[in-house]
Amino acid sequence: MNENIVNFTEEGNKLIDLFKELEEIIRKKCNANGIITENTTLDSQIKELSKKNSVVRKYQDELMIIKQVRNINTHQRNDKYGYVVCPNPEMNIKLKTIIDEIKNPPTIYNSNICVKRQNMYCRNIDDTIEETIKVMIEKVYTHIPIFENDALVGVFSENTLLDIVNKETGILIEKNTTFREFQDYLKIENHSSEEFKFISRNKNIYDIEDIFKDYFTRNKRLGCVYITENGKENEKILGMLTAWDVFGN
C-alpha cells in the first residue's frame, strides 16, 4: 500500500471540523474584546479581531485562503463525488497550529528567539571598553547591557560612541578606560538615535514583531527589547531581543 495516498474524505472532514472549532474560537475572542458577532460574517469578525489580536493578524491571509477551500467543500459537496477539493494535509496541520496559537499564544520568554539572561553578553560598569569592543566585533554584537550590582544601568552600542564623538566630549578611550567614565552616555534615555523597550515575559511573539515593525514604519530605531517579569524597567532583566533575533530567525 502506498502510504502517501491521501484520503480525500478524511482530510475534507478534518478541515470542516477544524474550521468549526476556529469559528467558535473567533466568536469567543471577539466577544471578549467587545466586537459584535451577531449578524456579522466570519470575514468581518477576523478583520476586526486582527486589529486587537496579533496572532489573528499574523495569520489573517492564510485563514482567508483556508476559508475559501472550506466554503467550496461545504457548499458544493455531493453524494456522488464527495468533496470537490481535497485539502492538502499540511493545510489541516497549519489550521490546527493556528487554532492552538489563538487559544494559547506562544510567549516570547519561552520562544527560541529569546536570548535568556544566562546567554546574554553583559558587562559590568567597571569593565573596560576596549575589551568589550573587541568581543562586539568578533561576535557581531550590537547592544551590550551594562550592569552594576545586578541592576541595568545602561546600554553600550555604536550609538554610544557616535554620541561621544558628536558632542566633542574630549573623552579618550584607552586600554584601561571603563564604562563608568562615561556612564551618562550609557543611560537608556540618553541614546540620541535609538530607543529601548521593556516588555513582560508573557507577551506573545507576534506582539514583539509588531513592536519592531511599528518603529520601522515610523522611521525610528528600536535598539533592543529587554524582557522582565512585568515589563518594568526597574525589574530584573530576564532576557533580551534585537531586530535580528526577531526577523533573522
Secondary structure, DSSP 8 states (H G I E B T S, - for coil): --TT---HHHHHHHHHHHHHHHHHHHHHHHHHTT---TT--HHHHHHHHHTT-HHHHHHHHHHHHHHHHHHHHHHS-BTTTB-SS---HHHHHHHHHHHHHHHS--BSTTSTT-EEGGGS--EETTSBHHHHHHHHHHHT--EEEEEETTEEEEEEEHHHHHHHHHTT------TT-BGGGGGGGTSGGG-SS-EEEEEETTSBHHHHHHHHHHHHHTT--EEEEEEESSS-TTS---EEE-HHHHH--
